Structure formats: structure tokens, C-alpha cells
Amino acid sequence: MSPRGGSGVQIKTPEQIAKMRAAGQVVARALDTLRAAVRPGVSTLELDSVAEKVIRDAGAVPSFKGYHGFPGSICASVNEEVVHGIPTAERVLADGDIISVDCGAILDGWHGDSAVTIAVGEARPEDLAMMEVCEESMWLGIAQMRPGKRLGDIGFAIGGHISANGGYGNVREYGGHGIGTEMHMDPHVLNYGKKGRGQKLVEGMCLAIEPMTTLGSHDVVELDDGWTVVTRDGGRAAHFEHTVAITADGPMVLTARESNRDKISQMGLVQPTW
């Protein structure tokens, strides 16, 4: 979930990072379960119920439910909806749709937050291409999360990849955030930036990295429901997110799913507990 506010940079101990990994594993299981449940004819409210059951069965609490009044356990954003889509019984997935699912969980007082975009049924090639660029930009941003680097290095890596690979829109009004004992904390993490600029990254920081790309203009608008953010021109959008800790040895993806294992090895990131 993209931030509505923050409350200071929080530095975690290795023991606290391990607790965040446990929360992240709950989110990972929920997203894996949702990926298997996404199909034509399923409503976004049904998906919300699936996610909430996985989270509560693990002894955790959905981060999003009740957050500033948000009614769902997930954000379910379909097609032109970028982020913060409210799950409803009326929004039924159709063949060829794409859905961005953002999920958060609190376990033992610590948060995990992650998002994926999923194709429904027979995917459109242009959607898959955009989704691939968005997800890869996330990984390139994550790779910058090393002690001594700067926040601008993350944004530069994300924004540079998006602009160099298809020229997709890079949503600027929303971005990543610090995370820990609260879902949204400082610092705000832009999905664009300049190398070597911004706050210095230090061991123990945990950040949610979450680029959002569009097939058209990057301009977005919030709907009257006070939550759902859509592209102004109606173009489709993708959203990927992981919660990541900065360790002495490099970035550790705390919301890593089993399907991410090879990517983490390929990029030389720190392997989390599985």
C-alpha cells in the first residue's frame, strides 16, 4: 500500500528483522493463495475473503483493514486502477483483465507489505510487457539497498529502467515507504531520482519498494470513494512491491515468495529464511 503519512525512520535489530520476515512470510502465503484464486468470474470481494483467512489462520492481522477507514484486507486494483482499489462483490474479474493485489499483515507487532499484478485468463501481450518492466524495476531498486547508498539511487534505478524499456508511465504521486512497527513510516521512497542524492541508507532500515507503471500517461486521479487511484487517461496499470531490509551483507527481501528464490540468487541478494 502506498503511504498516507509516516512517523520517523526506524532502525531494526537482526532479531526484529527476523520478526518482520515472519510477517512477510504470511503476506507471501496470502499472495500465493490469491494468485491461484484469480480467474474469470471471481469477485474482488471473494479474493479479499481468501486473503483475510490466510492471514488470520497464521495468527496475524490484516494491516489494511480499518486503516484510515479502508474496508478491505487487500487492495484490489483492476485494469486502469493503479492502487487502493476497494474489494467489492460487484467487481467481477473477466478474461483479459489484470489485477494488482496489495496485501499487508501484522504479526507480533511487525508489518509485512507486498503487491503483485496478475493477468486474468488470456493475457494481452502489451499488459504482460508492462508488468515485466514494472517488476524488474522493483528488483533493480531493491538491489540498491546497501549501506552507504542513497535513496536517490533506488529511485534512479527504478525510473531509469521504466523509461528505457517501453517508455511506460511512471506514477509519481505515490511511492514506497519505511515500514516496521507501523505500515507507513519515513522515509518516503520515490520511484524516480538522482544517483547519490537523498538520505543515506544504513543497516537496519526496512523499506517497501513499490513502482507503479502505466500503458499511457503517468497522470492519476483519486475517485470519489476517497481511495481508488486510477489513470487519468484510462490506460492500464501495474504495481509490484516487496518489503526489504538493509543488512550488512546487502538487501534481504522480507516478503519473498518461493517463486522469487531464483531471482534473489541471480541478483546476489541476501537469502531470507524460507
C-alpha positions as CSV (number, residue, x, y, z in Angstrom):
1,M,0.0,0.0,0.0
2,S,1.3,3.5,-0.8
3,P,1.6,5.9,2.1
4,R,-0.7,8.4,3.6
5,G,1.8,9.5,6.2
6,G,4.9,8.5,8.1
7,S,6.4,8.6,11.6
8,G,10.1,8.6,11.7
9,V,13.0,6.4,10.4
10,Q,13.1,3.2,12.5
11,I,16.3,1.1,12.7
12,K,15.8,-2.6,13.3
13,T,18.0,-5.2,15.1
14,P,18.6,-8.5,13.3
15,E,16.1,-10.1,15.8
16,Q,13.5,-7.6,14.8
17,I,14.2,-8.1,11.1
18,A,13.6,-11.8,11.7
19,K,10.2,-10.9,13.1
20,M,9.4,-8.8,10.0
21,R,10.4,-11.8,7.9
22,A,7.8,-13.9,9.7
23,A,5.2,-11.3,9.0
24,G,6.4,-11.2,5.4
25,Q,6.0,-14.9,5.0
26,V,2.3,-14.5,6.0
27,V,1.9,-12.0,3.2
28,A,3.8,-14.2,0.8
29,R,1.5,-17.1,1.5
30,A,-1.6,-14.9,1.1
31,L,-0.4,-13.6,-2.3
32,D,0.5,-17.1,-3.5
33,T,-3.0,-18.3,-2.5
34,L,-4.6,-15.3,-4.2
35,R,-2.6,-15.9,-7.4
36,A,-4.1,-19.4,-7.5
37,A,-7.6,-18.0,-6.9
38,V,-7.6,-15.3,-9.6
39,R,-9.7,-16.4,-12.6
40,P,-12.6,-15.1,-14.7
41,G,-15.8,-14.9,-12.7
42,V,-14.2,-14.3,-9.3
43,S,-15.1,-11.1,-7.5
44,T,-12.6,-8.9,-5.8
45,L,-14.5,-9.3,-2.5
46,E,-14.1,-13.1,-2.8
47,L,-10.4,-12.6,-3.2
48,D,-10.4,-10.3,-0.1
49,S,-12.0,-13.1,1.9
50,V,-9.4,-15.6,0.8
51,A,-6.6,-13.3,1.8
52,E,-8.1,-12.5,5.2
53,K,-8.5,-16.2,6.0
54,V,-4.8,-16.9,5.2
55,I,-3.7,-14.0,7.3
56,R,-5.9,-14.8,10.3
57,D,-5.2,-18.5,10.2
58,A,-1.5,-17.6,10.6
59,G,-2.3,-15.7,13.8
60,A,-1.7,-12.4,12.1
61,V,-4.0,-9.4,11.4
62,P,-4.6,-7.7,8.1
63,S,-2.7,-4.4,8.0
64,F,-5.1,-2.7,5.7
65,K,-8.5,-3.5,7.2
66,G,-9.7,-0.4,9.0
67,Y,-6.5,1.6,8.1
68,H,-7.8,5.2,7.9
69,G,-11.2,3.5,7.3
70,F,-10.2,1.3,4.4
71,P,-12.8,-1.6,4.4
72,G,-10.7,-4.4,2.8
73,S,-7.9,-6.8,3.8
74,I,-6.4,-6.3,0.4
75,C,-6.3,-3.5,-2.2
76,A,-7.7,-5.0,-5.4
77,S,-7.0,-2.7,-8.4
78,V,-8.3,-3.8,-11.8
79,N,-7.1,-2.6,-15.2
80,E,-7.0,1.3,-15.1
81,E,-7.0,1.2,-11.2
82,V,-3.4,1.8,-10.1
83,V,-3.6,1.3,-6.3
84,H,-6.0,1.3,-3.3
85,G,-8.9,-0.4,-5.2
86,I,-11.7,-1.4,-2.7
87,P,-12.8,-5.1,-2.9
88,T,-16.5,-5.4,-3.8
89,A,-18.9,-8.1,-4.8
90,E,-19.8,-6.1,-7.9
91,R,-16.3,-6.1,-9.3
92,V,-16.0,-9.4,-11.1
93,L,-12.9,-10.4,-13.0
94,A,-13.2,-11.1,-16.7
95,D,-10.9,-12.8,-19.2
96,G,-8.1,-10.4,-20.3
97,D,-8.2,-8.2,-17.1
98,I,-5.2,-7.5,-15.0
99,I,-5.5,-7.1,-11.2
100,S,-2.9,-5.6,-8.9
101,V,-3.3,-7.1,-5.4
102,D,-1.6,-5.3,-2.5
103,C,-1.6,-7.2,0.8
104,G,-0.3,-6.5,4.3
105,A,-0.2,-8.4,7.6
106,I,0.8,-7.6,11.2
107,L,2.4,-10.4,13.2
108,D,3.8,-10.0,16.7
109,G,3.6,-6.2,16.2
110,W,5.6,-6.1,12.9
111,H,4.3,-5.4,9.4
112,G,4.9,-7.0,6.0
113,D,3.6,-5.4,2.8
114,S,3.8,-6.7,-0.8
115,A,2.0,-6.4,-4.1
116,V,1.8,-8.3,-7.4
117,T,-0.1,-7.7,-10.7
118,I,-1.7,-10.8,-12.1
119,A,-3.2,-11.5,-15.5
120,V,-6.7,-12.9,-15.6
121,G,-7.2,-15.8,-18.1
122,E,-5.8,-15.0,-21.5
123,A,-3.4,-12.1,-21.1
124,R,-2.8,-9.2,-23.5
125,P,0.8,-9.1,-24.7
126,E,1.1,-5.4,-24.0
127,D,-0.1,-5.9,-20.4
128,L,2.5,-8.6,-19.9
129,A,5.3,-6.5,-21.3
130,M,4.4,-3.6,-19.0
131,M,4.1,-5.9,-16.0
132,E,7.5,-7.4,-16.7
133,V,9.1,-3.9,-16.8
134,C,7.4,-2.8,-13.6
135,E,8.5,-5.9,-11.7
136,E,12.1,-5.7,-13.0
137,S,12.3,-2.1,-12.0
138,M,11.3,-3.1,-8.5
139,W,14.2,-5.6,-8.3
140,L,16.7,-3.1,-9.6
141,G,15.6,-0.7,-7.0
142,I,15.9,-3.3,-4.3
143,A,19.5,-4.1,-5.5
144,Q,20.5,-0.5,-4.5
145,M,19.5,-1.1,-0.8
146,R,23.0,-1.4,0.6
147,P,24.6,0.6,3.5
148,G,26.2,3.8,2.2
149,K,23.9,4.1,-0.8
150,R,21.3,6.9,-1.1
151,L,17.5,7.0,-1.5
152,G,18.1,8.6,-4.9
153,D,19.9,5.6,-6.1
154,I,16.8,3.5,-5.6
155,G,14.6,5.9,-7.5
156,F,17.2,6.3,-10.3
157,A,17.4,2.6,-10.8
158,I,13.6,2.2,-10.9
159,G,12.8,5.2,-13.0
160,G,15.7,4.6,-15.4
161,H,14.6,1.1,-16.2
162,I,11.0,2.1,-16.8
163,S,11.9,5.0,-19.1
164,A,14.4,2.9,-21.0
165,N,12.2,-0.1,-21.6
166,G,9.0,0.8,-23.4
167,G,8.6,4.3,-22.2
168,Y,5.8,3.4,-19.8
169,G,4.3,5.9,-17.4
170,N,5.9,6.0,-14.0
171,V,3.4,7.1,-11.4
172,R,4.9,9.9,-9.3
173,E,2.3,10.8,-6.8
174,Y,2.7,7.5,-4.9
175,G,5.8,5.5,-3.9
176,G,7.4,3.3,-1.4
177,H,7.9,3.9,2.3
178,G,9.6,2.9,5.5
179,I,7.9,0.0,7.4
180,G,8.3,-1.7,10.7
181,T,6.0,-1.4,13.8
182,E,3.8,0.7,11.6
183,M,2.9,0.1,8.0
184,H,3.9,3.6,6.7
185,M,6.9,5.3,8.2
186,D,9.6,7.6,7.0
187,P,11.3,7.8,4.6
188,H,9.1,8.2,1.5
189,V,10.7,6.3,-1.4
190,L,10.3,8.0,-4.8
191,N,10.3,5.8,-7.9
192,Y,12.5,8.3,-9.7
193,G,15.6,10.2,-8.5
194,K,19.2,11.1,-9.0
195,K,22.2,9.0,-8.1
196,G,24.0,9.9,-4.9
197,R,21.2,12.2,-3.7
198,G,18.8,11.9,-0.7
199,Q,19.0,10.2,2.6
200,K,21.9,7.8,3.3
201,L,20.9,4.1,3.6
202,V,22.0,2.4,6.8
203,E,22.0,-1.2,8.1
204,G,18.7,-1.9,9.8
205,M,16.4,0.2,7.7
206,C,13.4,-1.5,6.2
207,L,11.7,-0.1,3.1
208,A,8.7,-1.1,1.0
209,I,9.8,-0.7,-2.7
210,E,6.8,-0.3,-5.0
211,P,6.9,1.0,-8.5
212,M,3.7,1.6,-10.5
213,T,3.7,1.8,-14.3
214,T,1.0,2.7,-16.8
215,L,0.4,2.0,-20.5
216,G,-0.3,5.7,-21.2
217,S,0.3,8.9,-19.3
218,H,1.6,8.7,-15.7
219,D,-1.1,11.1,-14.5
220,V,-3.6,9.7,-12.0
221,V,-6.7,10.8,-10.1
222,E,-8.4,9.6,-6.9
223,L,-12.0,8.6,-7.3
224,D,-14.9,9.9,-5.1
225,D,-14.6,6.9,-2.8
226,G,-11.6,8.6,-1.3
227,W,-9.3,5.6,-2.0
228,T,-9.2,4.2,-5.6
229,V,-6.5,5.8,-7.7
230,V,-7.0,5.4,-11.5
231,T,-5.1,6.6,-14.5
232,R,-6.4,9.8,-15.8
233,D,-6.5,8.6,-19.5
234,G,-7.9,5.1,-18.7
235,G,-4.7,3.3,-19.5
236,R,-4.0,0.1,-17.7
237,A,-1.5,0.0,-14.8
238,A,0.8,-2.5,-13.0
239,H,2.1,-2.4,-9.4
240,F,4.7,-4.6,-7.7
241,E,6.0,-4.3,-4.1
242,H,8.3,-6.0,-1.6
243,T,9.3,-5.2,1.9
244,V,13.1,-5.2,2.1
245,A,15.7,-5.0,5.0
246,I,19.1,-3.4,4.6
247,T,21.7,-5.7,6.2
248,A,25.5,-5.5,6.4
249,D,25.6,-8.1,3.5
250,G,23.0,-6.3,1.3
251,P,19.3,-6.3,0.7
252,M,17.1,-9.1,2.2
253,V,13.6,-9.4,0.7
254,L,11.3,-10.0,3.8
255,T,8.1,-10.7,1.7
256,A,9.9,-13.1,-0.7
257,R,7.8,-15.9,-2.1
258,E,9.1,-19.3,-3.1
259,S,8.8,-18.2,-6.8
260,N,11.3,-15.4,-6.0
261,R,14.1,-17.7,-4.8
262,D,15.9,-17.9,-8.2
263,K,15.7,-14.2,-8.8
264,I,17.2,-13.5,-5.4
265,S,20.0,-15.8,-6.1
266,Q,20.5,-14.4,-9.6
267,M,20.8,-10.8,-8.3
268,G,23.1,-11.8,-5.4
269,L,20.7,-10.6,-2.7
270,V,20.7,-12.0,0.8
271,Q,18.7,-15.1,1.1
272,P,15.9,-14.8,3.7
273,T,14.8,-17.8,5.8
274,W,12.5,-20.0,3.8
